[in-house]
Amino acid sequence: MKSWDEKTWDGRPHAEVEGRKLTEAQVSFAYTGDVTGVSSCRYLMYYGDDVAWTTALEEIVADGGTVVLRHVGAYRTSVEAVIEIVDGTGVFAGAKGAATVDWAEDGRGTYTLEYEV
């Protein structure tokens, strides 16, 4: 994760608002490995009493093309998410597949992207 900027829907820093809230996070990630590039991601979140529900769209600009991912999930004590490819360009044109992510406590994650073109 390169950056995470999260605010409530009325523009306040999310950490300053306790309890139930709606937020938007503008996030960027850097990818290395078989897919190398950077991404821009927008999360919409609802924080309830014991869960944060999330949905997001992410565009990865990678060597050879772009990949657009849709995230749907929740955060309780760990991240639970379904991540699927919804579009691609260049070498990723027509790609279909999904991703899984394992998050470490230091904020670094390992994405596994399985797809076919």
N, CA, C and O atoms as a printed pandas DataFrame, in Angstrom:
     atom_number atom_name residue_name chain_id  residue_number  x_coord  y_coord  z_coord
0              1         N          MET        A               1    0.849   -1.170    0.000
1              2        CA          MET        A               1    0.000    0.000    0.000
2              3         C          MET        A               1    0.896    1.234    0.000
3              4         O          MET        A               1    1.778    1.378    0.847
4              5         N          LYS        A               2    0.656    2.116   -0.958
5              6        CA          LYS        A               2    1.449    3.345   -1.037
6              7         C          LYS        A               2    0.807    4.465   -0.230
7              8         O          LYS        A               2    1.505    5.223    0.444
8              9         N          SER        A               3   -0.533    4.577   -0.293
9             10        CA          SER        A               3   -1.212    5.635    0.449
10            11         C          SER        A               3   -2.652    5.233    0.753
11            12         O          SER        A               3   -3.249    4.410    0.059
12            13         N          TRP        A               4   -3.192    5.838    1.813
13            14        CA          TRP        A               4   -4.586    5.601    2.235
14            15         C          TRP        A               4   -5.095    6.918    2.817
15            16         O          TRP        A               4   -4.606    7.372    3.851
16            17         N          ASP        A               5   -6.072    7.526    2.158
17            18        CA          ASP        A               5   -6.660    8.783    2.614
18            19         C          ASP        A               5   -8.157    8.554    2.775
19            20         O          ASP        A               5   -8.890    8.498    1.788
20            21         N          GLU        A               6   -8.610    8.422    4.013
21            22        CA          GLU        A               6  -10.016    8.074    4.294
22            23         C          GLU        A               6  -10.708    9.205    5.046
23            24         O          GLU        A               6  -10.210    9.716    6.049
24            25         N          LYS        A               7  -11.876    9.574    4.523
25            26        CA          LYS        A               7  -12.672   10.636    5.145
26            27         C          LYS        A               7  -14.136   10.204    5.200
27            28         O          LYS        A               7  -14.584    9.364    4.421
28            29         N          THR        A               8  -14.868   10.802    6.144
29            30        CA          THR        A               8  -16.305   10.574    6.185
30            31         C          THR        A               8  -16.937   11.255    4.977
31            32         O          THR        A               8  -16.300   12.074    4.315
32            33         N          TRP        A               9  -18.185   10.914    4.694
33            34        CA          TRP        A               9  -18.838   11.473    3.513
34            35         C          TRP        A               9  -18.995   12.987    3.603
35            36         O          TRP        A               9  -19.181   13.646    2.580
36            37         N          ASP        A              10  -18.922   13.549    4.812
37            38        CA          ASP        A              10  -18.990   15.003    4.927
38            39         C          ASP        A              10  -17.594   15.634    5.040
39            40         O          ASP        A              10  -17.474   16.810    5.382
40            41         N          GLY        A              11  -16.534   14.851    4.751
41            42        CA          GLY        A              11  -15.198   15.401    4.623
42            43         C          GLY        A              11  -14.314   15.384    5.852
43            44         O          GLY        A              11  -13.187   15.874    5.795
44            45         N          ARG        A              12  -14.790   14.833    6.971
45            46        CA          ARG        A              12  -13.956   14.798    8.179
46            47         C          ARG        A              12  -13.024   13.583    8.154
47            48         O          ARG        A              12  -13.390   12.544    7.605
48            49         N          PRO        A              13  -11.837   13.696    8.734
49            50        CA          PRO        A              13  -10.954   12.527    8.848
50            51         C          PRO        A              13  -11.688   11.403    9.579
51            52         O          PRO        A              13  -12.271   11.628   10.640
52            53         N          HIS        A              14  -11.661   10.207    9.021
53            54        CA          HIS        A              14  -12.467    9.103    9.570
54            55         C          HIS        A              14  -12.126    8.780   11.020
55            56         O          HIS        A              14  -13.006    8.382   11.783
56            57         N          ALA        A              15  -10.866    8.943   11.413
57            58        CA          ALA        A              15  -10.452    8.603   12.776
58            59         C          ALA        A              15  -11.044    9.551   13.816
59            60         O          ALA        A              15  -11.091    9.211   14.998
60            61         N          GLU        A              16  -11.498   10.734   13.395
61            62        CA          GLU        A              16  -12.079   11.704   14.330
62            63         C          GLU        A              16  -13.558   11.439   14.618
63            64         O          GLU        A              16  -14.136   12.058   15.511
64            65         N          VAL        A              17  -14.170   10.526   13.871
65            66        CA          VAL        A              17  -15.601   10.256   14.027
66            67         C          VAL        A              17  -15.769    8.860   14.610
67            68         O          VAL        A              17  -15.353    7.877   13.998
68            69         N          GLU        A              18  -16.373    8.768   15.787
69            70        CA          GLU        A              18  -16.571    7.476   16.433
70            71         C          GLU        A              18  -17.930    6.912   16.068
71            72         O          GLU        A              18  -18.832    7.640   15.652
72            73         N          GLY        A              19  -18.064    5.604   16.231
73            74        CA          GLY        A              19  -19.347    4.946   16.013
74            75         C          GLY        A              19  -19.647    4.719   14.540
75            76         O          GLY        A              19  -18.752    4.682   13.696
76            77         N          ARG        A              20  -20.933    4.568   14.263
77            78        CA          ARG        A              20  -21.371    4.297   12.896
78            79         C          ARG        A              20  -21.032    5.470   11.988
79            80         O          ARG        A              20  -21.211    6.634   12.347
80            81         N          LYS        A              21  -20.532    5.128   10.793
81            82        CA          LYS        A              21  -20.175    6.190    9.851
82            83         C          LYS        A              21  -20.032    5.613    8.452
83            84         O          LYS        A              21  -19.791    4.419    8.273
84            85         N          LEU        A              22  -20.187    6.491    7.461
85            86        CA          LEU        A              22  -19.929    6.182    6.063
86            87         C          LEU        A              22  -18.647    6.902    5.668
87            88         O          LEU        A              22  -18.478    8.083    5.972
88            89         N          THR        A              23  -17.739    6.195    4.992
89            90        CA          THR        A              23  -16.476    6.804    4.598
90            91         C          THR        A              23  -16.127    6.450    3.153
91            92         O          THR        A              23  -16.668    5.515    2.564
92            93         N          GLU        A              24  -15.196    7.242    2.609
93            94        CA          GLU        A              24  -14.596    6.945    1.317
94            95         C          GLU        A              24  -13.087    7.010    1.502
95            96         O          GLU        A              24  -12.569    7.935    2.127
96            97         N          ALA        A              25  -12.389    6.026    0.957
97            98        CA          ALA        A              25  -10.928    6.021    1.021
98            99         C          ALA        A              25  -10.365    6.051   -0.387
99           100         O          ALA        A              25  -10.770    5.269   -1.248
100          101         N          GLN        A              26   -9.424    6.962   -0.614
101          102        CA          GLN        A              26   -8.666    7.001   -1.861
102          103         C          GLN        A              26   -7.330    6.346   -1.555
103          104         O          GLN        A              26   -6.565    6.818   -0.714
104          105         N          VAL        A              27   -7.065    5.253   -2.253
105          106        CA          VAL        A              27   -5.934    4.390   -1.919
106          107         C          VAL        A              27   -5.096    4.152   -3.170
107          108         O          VAL        A              27   -5.626    4.087   -4.279
108          109         N          SER        A              28   -3.788    4.025   -2.983
109          110        CA          SER        A              28   -2.938    3.589   -4.090
110          111         C          SER        A              28   -2.069    2.426   -3.606
111          112         O          SER        A              28   -1.618    2.386   -2.461
112          113         N          PHE        A              29   -1.857    1.498   -4.515
113          114        CA          PHE        A              29   -1.050    0.315   -4.242
114          115         C          PHE        A              29    0.065    0.238   -5.279
115          116         O          PHE        A              29   -0.083    0.736   -6.394
116          117         N          ALA        A              30    1.167   -0.381   -4.913
117          118        CA          ALA        A              30    2.244   -0.705   -5.849
118          119         C          ALA        A              30    2.309   -2.223   -5.939
119          120         O          ALA        A              30    2.233   -2.917   -4.925
120          121         N          TYR        A              31    2.449   -2.727   -7.142
121          122        CA          TYR        A              31    2.493   -4.166   -7.366
122          123         C          TYR        A              31    3.831   -4.568   -7.954
123          124         O          TYR        A              31    4.373   -3.874   -8.814
124          125         N          THR        A              32    4.362   -5.689   -7.490
125          126        CA          THR        A              32    5.564   -6.288   -8.049
126          127         C          THR        A              32    5.299   -7.767   -8.223
127          128         O          THR        A              32    4.408   -8.322   -7.580
128          129         N          GLY        A              33    6.051   -8.397   -9.069
129          130        CA          GLY        A              33    5.858   -9.817   -9.341
130          131         C          GLY        A              33    5.473  -10.006  -10.795
131          132         O          GLY        A              33    5.950   -9.272  -11.661
132          133         N          ASP        A              34    4.611  -10.984  -11.079
133          134        CA          ASP        A              34    4.191  -11.244  -12.454
134          135         C          ASP        A              34    3.438  -10.057  -13.047
135          136         O          ASP        A              34    3.509   -9.822  -14.253
136          137         N          VAL        A              35    2.716   -9.306  -12.213
137          138        CA          VAL        A              35    2.060   -8.068  -12.634
138          139         C          VAL        A              35    2.760   -6.942  -11.884
139          140         O          VAL        A              35    2.710   -6.887  -10.655
140          141         N          THR        A              36    3.408   -6.053  -12.614
141          142        CA          THR        A              36    4.136   -4.943  -12.018
142          143         C          THR        A              36    3.484   -3.640  -12.434
143          144         O          THR        A              36    3.300   -3.378  -13.623
144          145         N          GLY        A              37    3.132   -2.815  -11.440
145          146        CA          GLY        A              37    2.519   -1.533  -11.750
146          147         C          GLY        A              37    2.017   -0.843  -10.502
147          148         O          GLY        A              37    2.382   -1.201   -9.382
148          149         N          VAL        A              38    1.175    0.151  -10.714
149          150        CA          VAL        A              38    0.571    0.905   -9.617
150          151         C          VAL        A              38   -0.927    0.958   -9.836
151          152         O          VAL        A              38   -1.412    0.759  -10.950
152          153         N          SER        A              39   -1.660    1.230   -8.755
153          154        CA          SER        A              39   -3.110    1.286   -8.903
154          155         C          SER        A              39   -3.692    2.483   -8.172
155          156         O          SER        A              39   -3.073    3.082   -7.292
156          157         N          SER        A              40   -4.910    2.800   -8.581
157          158        CA          SER        A              40   -5.739    3.786   -7.909
158          159         C          SER        A              40   -7.024    3.061   -7.530
159          160         O          SER        A              40   -7.635    2.390   -8.362
160          161         N          CYS        A              41   -7.429    3.198   -6.276
161          162        CA          CYS        A              41   -8.573    2.452   -5.767
162          163         C          CYS        A              41   -9.455    3.379   -4.940
163          164         O          CYS        A              41   -8.953    4.240   -4.218
164          165         N          ARG        A              42  -10.756    3.202   -5.045
165          166        CA          ARG        A              42  -11.720    3.959   -4.233
166          167         C          ARG        A              42  -12.578    2.976   -3.461
167          168         O          ARG        A              42  -13.328    2.191   -4.041
168          169         N          TYR        A              43  -12.455    3.033   -2.138
169          170        CA          TYR        A              43  -13.286    2.216   -1.252
170          171         C          TYR        A              43  -14.432    3.059   -0.716
171          172         O          TYR        A              43  -14.230    4.213   -0.336
172          173         N          LEU        A              44  -15.628    2.497   -0.680
173          174        CA          LEU        A              44  -16.745    3.044    0.064
174          175         C          LEU        A              44  -16.979    2.094    1.228
175          176         O          LEU        A              44  -17.029    0.878    1.043
176          177         N          MET        A              45  -17.122    2.652    2.440
177          178        CA          MET        A              45  -17.226    1.805    3.625
178          179         C          MET        A              45  -18.338    2.269    4.548
179          180         O          MET        A              45  -18.651    3.456    4.641
180          181         N          TYR        A              46  -18.921    1.297    5.222
181          182        CA          TYR        A              46  -19.880    1.576    6.280
182          183         C          TYR        A              46  -19.362    0.892    7.532
183          184         O          TYR        A              46  -19.186   -0.327    7.553
184          185         N          TYR        A              47  -19.120    1.669    8.570
185          186        CA          TYR        A              47  -18.674    1.131    9.847
186          187         C          TYR        A              47  -19.896    0.939   10.732
187          188         O          TYR        A              47  -20.557    1.910   11.098
188          189         N          GLY        A              48  -20.200   -0.310   11.080
189          190        CA          GLY        A              48  -21.254   -0.624   12.032
190          191         C          GLY        A              48  -20.643   -0.882   13.397
191          192         O          GLY        A              48  -19.517   -0.464   13.668
192          193         N          ASP        A              49  -21.384   -1.569   14.259
193          194        CA          ASP        A              49  -20.894   -1.824   15.613
194          195         C          ASP        A              49  -19.679   -2.739   15.653
195          196         O          ASP        A              49  -18.745   -2.486   16.413
196          197         N          ASP        A              50  -19.675   -3.802   14.846
197          198        CA          ASP        A              50  -18.575   -4.764   14.922
198          199         C          ASP        A              50  -18.029   -5.170   13.557
199          200         O          ASP        A              50  -17.320   -6.169   13.438
200          201         N          VAL        A              51  -18.363   -4.393   12.527
201          202        CA          VAL        A              51  -17.926   -4.731   11.177
202          203         C          VAL        A              51  -17.843   -3.467   10.329
203          204         O          VAL        A              51  -18.609   -2.521   10.514
204          205         N          ALA        A              52  -16.902   -3.476    9.401
205          206        CA          ALA        A              52  -16.838   -2.421    8.386
206          207         C          ALA        A              52  -17.104   -3.093    7.039
207          208         O          ALA        A              52  -16.317   -3.929    6.593
208          209         N          TRP        A              53  -18.203   -2.730    6.396
209          210        CA          TRP        A              53  -18.553   -3.277    5.084
210          211         C          TRP        A              53  -17.867   -2.438    4.019
211          212         O          TRP        A              53  -17.829   -1.213    4.127
212          213         N          THR        A              54  -17.321   -3.083    2.988
213          214        CA          THR        A              54  -16.566   -2.356    1.976
214          215         C          THR        A              54  -16.967   -2.771    0.564
215          216         O          THR        A              54  -17.358   -3.912    0.316
216          217         N          THR        A              55  -16.858   -1.823   -0.342
217          218        CA          THR        A              55  -16.937   -2.098   -1.773
218          219         C          THR        A              55  -15.964   -1.140   -2.453
219          220         O          THR        A              55  -15.771   -0.016   -1.988
220          221         N          ALA        A              56  -15.357   -1.577   -3.543
221          222        CA          ALA        A              56  -14.342   -0.727   -4.181
222          223         C          ALA        A              56  -14.181   -1.075   -5.647
223          224         O          ALA        A              56  -14.511   -2.175   -6.089
224          225         N          LEU        A              57  -13.668   -0.110   -6.386
225          226        CA          LEU        A              57  -13.161   -0.326   -7.739
226          227         C          LEU        A              57  -11.706    0.091   -7.749
227          228         O          LEU        A              57  -11.335    1.112   -7.170
228          229         N          GLU        A              58  -10.885   -0.706   -8.409
229          230        CA          GLU        A              58   -9.447   -0.453   -8.463
230          231         C          GLU        A              58   -8.957   -0.634   -9.889
231          232         O          GLU        A              58   -9.297   -1.619  -10.544
232          233         N          GLU        A              59   -8.163    0.306  -10.371
233          234        CA          GLU        A              59   -7.537    0.172  -11.682
234          235         C          GLU        A              59   -6.036    0.031  -11.493
235          236         O          GLU        A              59   -5.382    0.908  -10.928
236          237         N          ILE        A              60   -5.504   -1.081  -11.972
237          238        CA          ILE        A              60   -4.065   -1.324  -11.937
238          239         C          ILE        A              60   -3.499   -0.970  -13.311
239          240         O          ILE        A              60   -3.914   -1.532  -14.325
240          241         N          VAL        A              61   -2.560   -0.046  -13.335
241          242        CA          VAL        A              61   -1.841    0.290  -14.565
242          243         C          VAL        A              61   -0.544   -0.508  -14.499
243          244         O          VAL        A              61    0.361   -0.194  -13.726
244          245         N          ALA        A              62   -0.476   -1.550  -15.331
245          246        CA          ALA        A              62    0.631   -2.496  -15.267
246          247         C          ALA        A              62    1.395   -2.498  -16.584
247          248         O          ALA        A              62    0.956   -1.920  -17.578
248          249         N          ASP        A              63    2.535   -3.157  -16.568
249          250        CA          ASP        A              63    3.290   -3.345  -17.804
250          251         C          ASP        A              63    2.398   -4.099  -18.787
251          252         O          ASP        A              63    1.966   -5.216  -18.502
252          253         N          GLY        A              64    2.123   -3.499  -19.931
253          254        CA          GLY        A              64    1.360   -4.176  -20.973
254          255         C          GLY        A              64   -0.134   -3.920  -20.977
255          256         O          GLY        A              64   -0.824   -4.403  -21.875
256          257         N          GLY        A              65   -0.670   -3.171  -19.999
257          258        CA          GLY        A              65   -2.103   -2.890  -20.008
258          259         C          GLY        A              65   -2.638   -2.536  -18.641
259          260         O          GLY        A              65   -1.882   -2.295  -17.699
260          261         N          THR        A              66   -3.956   -2.509  -18.548
261          262        CA          THR        A              66   -4.612   -2.197  -17.278
262          263         C          THR        A              66   -5.558   -3.329  -16.887
263          264         O          THR        A              66   -6.016   -4.100  -17.731
264          265         N          VAL        A              67   -5.837   -3.410  -15.593
265          266        CA          VAL        A              67   -6.789   -4.368  -15.045
266          267         C          VAL        A              67   -7.689   -3.611  -14.085
267          268         O          VAL        A              67   -7.205   -2.861  -13.237
268          269         N          VAL        A              68   -8.996   -3.801  -14.213
269          270        CA          VAL        A              68   -9.940   -3.196  -13.280
270          271         C          VAL        A              68  -10.513   -4.307  -12.397
271          272         O          VAL        A              68  -11.022   -5.317  -12.883
272          273         N          LEU        A              69  -10.413   -4.085  -11.085
273          274        CA          LEU        A              69  -10.901   -5.052  -10.102
274          275         C          LEU        A              69  -12.080   -4.471   -9.333
275          276         O          LEU        A              69  -12.127   -3.269   -9.072
276          277         N          ARG        A              70  -13.027   -5.325   -8.974
277          278        CA          ARG        A              70  -14.129   -4.945   -8.083
278          279         C          ARG        A              70  -13.941   -5.716   -6.781
279          280         O          ARG        A              70  -13.791   -6.938   -6.786
280          281         N          HIS        A              71  -13.952   -4.982   -5.658
281          282        CA          HIS        A              71  -13.795   -5.575   -4.326
282          283         C          HIS        A              71  -15.140   -5.489   -3.594
283          284         O          HIS        A              71  -15.800   -4.451   -3.634
284          285         N          VAL        A              72  -15.541   -6.563   -2.936
285          286        CA          VAL        A              72  -16.697   -6.552   -2.048
286          287         C          VAL        A              72  -16.285   -7.326   -0.812
287          288         O          VAL        A              72  -15.838   -8.469   -0.912
288          289         N          GLY        A              73  -16.434   -6.702    0.372
289          290        CA          GLY        A              73  -15.978   -7.418    1.550
290          291         C          GLY        A              73  -16.366   -6.772    2.851
291          292         O          GLY        A              73  -17.254   -5.922    2.924
292          293         N          ALA        A              74  -15.660   -7.211    3.884
293          294        CA          ALA        A              74  -15.908   -6.742    5.237
294          295         C          ALA        A              74  -14.624   -6.860    6.037
295          296         O          ALA        A              74  -13.731   -7.641    5.705
296          297         N          TYR        A              75  -14.551   -6.066    7.099
297          298        CA          TYR        A              75  -13.442   -6.173    8.040
298          299         C          TYR        A              75  -14.033   -6.353    9.429
299          300         O          TYR        A              75  -14.752   -5.488    9.929
300          301         N          ARG        A              76  -13.724   -7.476   10.039
301          302        CA          ARG        A              76  -14.095   -7.724   11.432
302          303         C          ARG        A              76  -12.797   -7.750   12.228
303          304         O          ARG        A              76  -12.360   -6.719   12.738
304          305         N          THR        A              77  -12.187   -8.909   12.335
305          306        CA          THR        A              77  -10.854   -9.005   12.929
306          307         C          THR        A              77   -9.799   -9.210   11.854
307          308         O          THR        A              77   -8.600   -9.137   12.125
308          309         N          SER        A              78  -10.251   -9.466   10.635
309          310        CA          SER        A              78   -9.366   -9.583    9.475
310          311         C          SER        A              78  -10.166   -9.196    8.235
311          312         O          SER        A              78  -11.388   -9.053    8.288
312          313         N          VAL        A              79   -9.465   -9.032    7.127
313          314        CA          VAL        A              79  -10.111   -8.658    5.872
314          315         C          VAL        A              79  -10.745   -9.889    5.240
315          316         O          VAL        A              79  -10.105  -10.931    5.101
316          317         N          GLU        A              80  -12.020   -9.751    4.858
317          318        CA          GLU        A              80  -12.716  -10.781    4.096
318          319         C          GLU        A              80  -13.140  -10.111    2.800
319          320         O          GLU        A              80  -13.841   -9.100    2.840
320          321         N          ALA        A              81  -12.737  -10.643    1.654
321          322        CA          ALA        A              81  -13.078   -9.957    0.410
322          323         C          ALA        A              81  -13.203  -10.930   -0.751
323          324         O          ALA        A              81  -12.516  -11.949   -0.821
324          325         N          VAL        A              82  -14.105  -10.577   -1.661
325          326        CA          VAL        A              82  -14.187  -11.203   -2.969
326          327         C          VAL        A              82  -13.701  -10.135   -3.935
327          328         O          VAL        A              82  -14.237   -9.027   -3.968
328          329         N          ILE        A              83  -12.685  -10.469   -4.722
329          330        CA          ILE        A              83  -12.101   -9.518   -5.662
330          331         C          ILE        A              83  -12.126  -10.172   -7.037
331          332         O          ILE        A              83  -11.585  -11.261   -7.230
332          333         N          GLU        A              84  -12.768   -9.485   -8.005
333          334        CA          GLU        A              84  -12.853  -10.076   -9.330
334          335         C          GLU        A              84  -12.429   -9.076  -10.398
335          336         O          GLU        A              84  -12.557   -7.864  -10.225
336          337         N          ILE        A              85  -11.924   -9.608  -11.496
337          338        CA          ILE        A              85  -11.579   -8.781  -12.648
338          339         C          ILE        A              85  -12.861   -8.435  -13.378
339          340         O          ILE        A              85  -13.662   -9.314  -13.695
340          341         N          VAL        A              86  -13.058   -7.126  -13.650
341          342        CA          VAL        A              86  -14.239   -6.714  -14.400
342          343         C          VAL        A              86  -13.888   -6.174  -15.778
343          344         O          VAL        A              86  -14.774   -6.047  -16.623
344          345         N          ASP        A              87  -12.608   -5.847  -16.034
345          346        CA          ASP        A              87  -12.206   -5.366  -17.348
346          347         C          ASP        A              87  -10.684   -5.358  -17.434
347          348         O          ASP        A              87   -9.988   -5.435  -16.422
348          349         N          GLY        A              88  -10.188   -5.264  -18.655
349          350        CA          GLY        A              88   -8.761   -5.165  -18.864
350          351         C          GLY        A              88   -8.462   -4.615  -20.242
351          352         O          GLY        A              88   -9.304   -4.677  -21.138
352          353         N          THR        A              89   -7.252   -4.070  -20.417
353          354        CA          THR        A              89   -6.799   -3.576  -21.715
354          355         C          THR        A              89   -5.428   -4.164  -22.004
355          356         O          THR        A              89   -4.797   -4.753  -21.127
356          357         N          GLY        A              90   -4.971   -3.998  -23.246
357          358        CA          GLY        A              90   -3.655   -4.507  -23.620
358          359         C          GLY        A              90   -3.594   -6.011  -23.448
359          360         O          GLY        A              90   -4.491   -6.728  -23.893
360          361         N          VAL        A              91   -2.542   -6.495  -22.803
361          362        CA          VAL        A              91   -2.392   -7.944  -22.605
362          363         C          VAL        A              91   -3.472   -8.513  -21.689
363          364         O          VAL        A              91   -3.635   -9.731  -21.613
364          365         N          PHE        A              92   -4.214   -7.648  -20.990
365          366        CA          PHE        A              92   -5.280   -8.093  -20.089
366          367         C          PHE        A              92   -6.669   -7.976  -20.726
367          368         O          PHE        A              92   -7.674   -8.233  -20.063
368          369         N          ALA        A              93   -6.735   -7.587  -22.016
369          370        CA          ALA        A              93   -8.030   -7.459  -22.692
370          371         C          ALA        A              93   -8.757   -8.804  -22.660
371          372         O          ALA        A              93   -8.192   -9.837  -23.019
372          373         N          GLY        A              94  -10.005   -8.774  -22.229
373          374        CA          GLY        A              94  -10.810   -9.991  -22.153
374          375         C          GLY        A              94  -10.500  -10.874  -20.958
375          376         O          GLY        A              94  -11.034  -11.977  -20.852
376          377         N          ALA        A              95   -9.643  -10.407  -20.053
377          378        CA          ALA        A              95   -9.265  -11.225  -18.891
378          379         C          ALA        A              95  -10.464  -11.501  -18.002
379          380         O          ALA        A              95  -11.306  -10.630  -17.785
380          381         N          LYS        A              96  -10.530  -12.698  -17.499
381          382        CA          LYS        A              96  -11.530  -13.109  -16.519
382          383         C          LYS        A              96  -10.792  -13.771  -15.381
383          384         O          LYS        A              96   -9.854  -14.536  -15.608
384          385         N          GLY        A              97  -11.201  -13.490  -14.162
385          386        CA          GLY        A              97  -10.534  -14.119  -13.037
386          387         C          GLY        A              97  -10.818  -13.412  -11.739
387          388         O          GLY        A              97  -11.722  -12.582  -11.648
388          389         N          ALA        A              98  -10.040  -13.748  -10.738
389          390        CA          ALA        A              98  -10.253  -13.225   -9.396
390          391         C          ALA        A              98   -8.922  -13.083   -8.683
391          392         O          ALA        A              98   -7.892  -13.589   -9.128
392          393         N          ALA        A              99   -8.977  -12.381   -7.570
393          394        CA          ALA        A              99   -7.781  -12.183   -6.749
394          395         C          ALA        A              99   -8.107  -12.524   -5.306
395          396         O          ALA        A              99   -9.249  -12.409   -4.862
396          397         N          THR        A             100   -7.101  -12.936   -4.602
397          398        CA          THR        A             100   -7.185  -13.092   -3.151
398          399         C          THR        A             100   -6.073  -12.242   -2.565
399          400         O          THR        A             100   -5.080  -11.960   -3.235
400          401         N          VAL        A             101   -6.238  -11.833   -1.318
401          402        CA          VAL        A             101   -5.221  -11.007   -0.667
402          403         C          VAL        A             101   -5.021  -11.488    0.762
403          404         O          VAL        A             101   -5.978  -11.811    1.465
404          405         N          ASP        A             102   -3.781  -11.528    1.172
405          406        CA          ASP        A             102   -3.412  -11.824    2.556
406          407         C          ASP        A             102   -2.705  -10.593    3.089
407          408         O          ASP        A             102   -1.669  -10.192    2.558
408          409         N          TRP        A             103   -3.261   -9.981    4.144
409          410        CA          TRP        A             103   -2.687   -8.762    4.713
410          411         C          TRP        A             103   -1.817   -9.084    5.918
411          412         O          TRP        A             103   -2.200   -9.868    6.787
412          413         N          ALA        A             104   -0.650   -8.474    5.957
413          414        CA          ALA        A             104    0.231   -8.575    7.120
414          415         C          ALA        A             104   -0.095   -7.419    8.063
415          416         O          ALA        A             104   -0.717   -6.440    7.652
416          417         N          GLU        A             105    0.315   -7.527    9.302
417          418        CA          GLU        A             105    0.037   -6.486   10.291
418          419         C          GLU        A             105    0.717   -5.161    9.962
419          420         O          GLU        A             105    0.277   -4.117   10.442
420          421         N          ASP        A             106    1.788   -5.178    9.149
421          422        CA          ASP        A             106    2.485   -3.943    8.804
422          423         C          ASP        A             106    1.839   -3.205    7.627
423          424         O          ASP        A             106    2.383   -2.211    7.144
424          425         N          GLY        A             107    0.670   -3.693    7.159
425          426        CA          GLY        A             107   -0.037   -3.030    6.069
426          427         C          GLY        A             107    0.349   -3.532    4.685
427          428         O          GLY        A             107   -0.224   -3.097    3.686
428          429         N          ARG        A             108    1.314   -4.441    4.616
429          430        CA          ARG        A             108    1.709   -4.996    3.328
430          431         C          ARG        A             108    0.824   -6.196    3.036
431          432         O          ARG        A             108    0.454   -6.952    3.933
432          433         N          GLY        A             109    0.497   -6.351    1.771
433          434        CA          GLY        A             109   -0.362   -7.461    1.392
434          435         C          GLY        A             109    0.224   -8.234    0.229
435          436         O          GLY        A             109    1.016   -7.711   -0.556
436          437         N          THR        A             110   -0.180   -9.481    0.135
437          438        CA          THR        A             110    0.184  -10.322   -0.997
438          439         C          THR        A             110   -1.090  -10.644   -1.761
439          440         O          THR        A             110   -1.971  -11.343   -1.261
440          441         N          TYR        A             111   -1.176  -10.121   -2.988
441          442        CA          TYR        A             111   -2.292  -10.421   -3.874
442          443         C          TYR        A             111   -1.916  -11.621   -4.730
443          444         O          TYR        A             111   -0.794  -11.708   -5.229
444          445         N          THR        A             112   -2.837  -12.527   -4.895
445          446        CA          THR        A             112   -2.689  -13.603   -5.854
446          447         C          THR        A             112   -3.777  -13.403   -6.898
447          448         O          THR        A             112   -4.962  -13.531   -6.593
448          449         N          LEU        A             113   -3.384  -13.090   -8.123
449          450        CA          LEU        A             113   -4.303  -12.821   -9.213
450          451         C          LEU        A             113   -4.283  -14.007  -10.150
451          452         O          LEU        A             113   -3.260  -14.312  -10.762
452          453         N          GLU        A             114   -5.430  -14.681  -10.261
453          454        CA          GLU        A             114   -5.557  -15.812  -11.176
454          455         C          GLU        A             114   -6.503  -15.401  -12.285
455          456         O          GLU        A             114   -7.652  -15.044  -12.025
456          457         N          TYR        A             115   -6.025  -15.448  -13.529
457          458        CA          TYR        A             115   -6.856  -15.020  -14.632
458          459         C          TYR        A             115   -6.499  -15.780  -15.900
459          460         O          TYR        A             115   -5.440  -16.398  -16.009
460          461         N          GLU        A             116   -7.416  -15.712  -16.847
461          462        CA          GLU        A             116   -7.147  -16.219  -18.176
462          463         C          GLU        A             116   -7.649  -15.190  -19.174
463          464         O          GLU        A             116   -8.588  -14.443  -18.900
464          465         N          VAL        A             117   -7.015  -15.163  -20.328
465          466        CA          VAL        A             117   -7.385  -14.207  -21.377
466          467         C          VAL        A             117   -8.022  -14.967  -22.507
467          468         O          VAL        A             117   -8.417  -14.369  -23.508
